[in-house]
């Protein structure tokens, strides 16, 4: 039986690359978590060789993307109590 396209590791790797490029074009660490999740799914498919169904792959992708986003939020967050203030107008 032929594996469906979503069970192929390079599809997830390509999706990860596309999401990383989108992150460069639209910064803010929004798409980076999704890119990391897709890359992790690609590595899981590449290393295990097990063929998962689409619902299971999407669940793994969502869970790993959430974990990546939470880690990035903690790493790139401002120090506790620090508030961004503006001292001057950008037009001055």
Protein Blocks (a to p, Z undefined) as FASTA:
>chain_A
ZZdfklpfklmmmmmmmmmmmmmmmgghlmmmmmmmmmmmmmmmmmnopacdfklmmmmm
mmmmmmmmmmmmmmmpccehiacddfbdfkZZ
